[in-house]
Amino acid sequence: MNTDDQIVSESITIDAPARVVFDIVADPRQHSRIDGSGSVKGVTIGPERLSRGAQFGAKMKMFGMPYRIKNTVVEFDADKRIAWRHFGGHRWRYELEALSDSQTRVTESFDFSRYKGVAAGGIKAANFPARNRQGIKDTLVKLKDAAESDAS
């Protein structure tokens, strides 16, 4: 399976400094504020600001079923990049590119390239790439609204 088809990404330009945008995504308590999928319901444990190796728990709901999940931050470069993984190894990543002092290009990705064979096929068969692409698009719009509001 090709790694390129195992990373679902979308981007948006936000009229806010990278620091403002990063402060939102690096605060797990704000994830339900910006979640466009409707699955993130809140935080159960974790620091106010994430860092590499930090863990945080989230209350989730998918297909009508509530559950809790633990995440570990596996990539961290302040104001530029953050990613966390669930138990399965897939990653949710935000990459920020400062276009100016007041404008940032943000790319959010669902990366399941660490899954191989049947596991990767299962992710695709369950339609997670398409479902997550729509969630990413909706999240980026909410992130844009939140960051632009916080910056003003």
N, C-alpha and C positions, 0 to 999 in steps of 0.2 A: 504494500500500500504506500502510495506517495505521501510524503510528509506535507507537501503543499496543500493537499486536499484534507488535511487533518488540522488545519488552523483556520478558524472562521474569524474574520476581522472586519471592522468598519471604523471609519474615522469621521471626525467633525472638527470644525474650527470654532473655538470658544473665545469670546471677547473678554478675557480675564488673564491675568498673569499665571504662568505655570505653577507658581507657589500656591496660589489660591485653589487651583484645580487639584493639585496634589494633596493639599491639606484635607480636601473632601474624601478622596479615595483612600488616603492613608489613615482615616478615622473610621473604624468598623461601625461605629454607632450611626454613621451617616449613610451606610450602604442601603438601608431600607428607604431612605429619602430619595436616592437616585435610581433604585432598581426599576427597570422597565419590564422585567419579566413577571413581576407580581409574586415571585417565589420567596424573596427575602423579607422576613417578618420582624427581625430584630436581632440583637446581639445577646448572647448568654454570658460569655466570658471574654476577656482580652483587654489589652492596653488601650488607652485613649488614642495613641498614635502607634501605628505599626512600624516595624523595623525588620531587618533580615532575621529570620529565625523565630519571630514572634508568632504566637498562636492565638487564634480567636475562634470562638464558637458562634454559630448563627442559628436562629430559629428559622426554619424554612417550611414551605408548603408547596407541594407539586402533585398534580393530578388529584387534588383534593385531600391529600394525605400530609399531615404535619410531621415534621422530623427535625432533628438537630444534626448539625454537621460541624466538624472541627477542621480548621484550615491552618496551614503553616505558610508564612511568607518565605518564598524561595528566591525571589529576585528583588533587589531594592537599590535604587539610586535616586536619592531625594530630588524631587521636582522633575524627574525624568522617566522613571520606570519602577513599577511595582507589580509583582505577581504572587499569587498564592495558589496552593494546590490542596485538593481534597485527598482523602484516603486513596482514591483510584489513580492518582497521579496526573490527572488533567489539570491545566492551569488556566486561571483567569488573569489576564495581564492588561495593564494600562501603560501605554507609552506616550510621553508628552514631549512635544517639540515646541519650544518657544519661538514663535514667528516674529515677535517684537516684545517690548516690555508689557504690552497689554493684550496680547493675542497668542493663543496656544492651540496647536493642532494635537488632538487626542485620538489615539487608536486603541480600541478595546479589542481583545482577542480571547477566544475560547480555543485553547490549544490541547488537543488530545493526541499529539504526535508520539507520546510515550506509550500509547496503547498499540499493541501489535496483533495481527491476525484476527482471531474470532472477536476479541475485545473491541478492536477498532470497528469491525464489521457490525457489532452489536450497537455501538454508538450511532452509526449511520442508519442501521435498520430501525432504530427507535426514533429516527428523525431529529435527533438532538442538534445536528449542525444547522438545519433550517430553522428550528425553533429558537436556538440560541442566537442565530443571526438577527432575527426579529427582536429578541430581547435586548441584544446589544444596541441595535438602532434606537430602540425606545429608551434605553438607559443613557445613551449619549445625549439625547435631547434633554432628559431630566438633569443630567450632569451639567449641560450647558446652562440651563435655567438656574440651577443652584449656584454655579460658580459666578455667573454674571450678576446674580443677586448679591452674593457675598462680596464681590469686588466693588459694588457701587456704594 
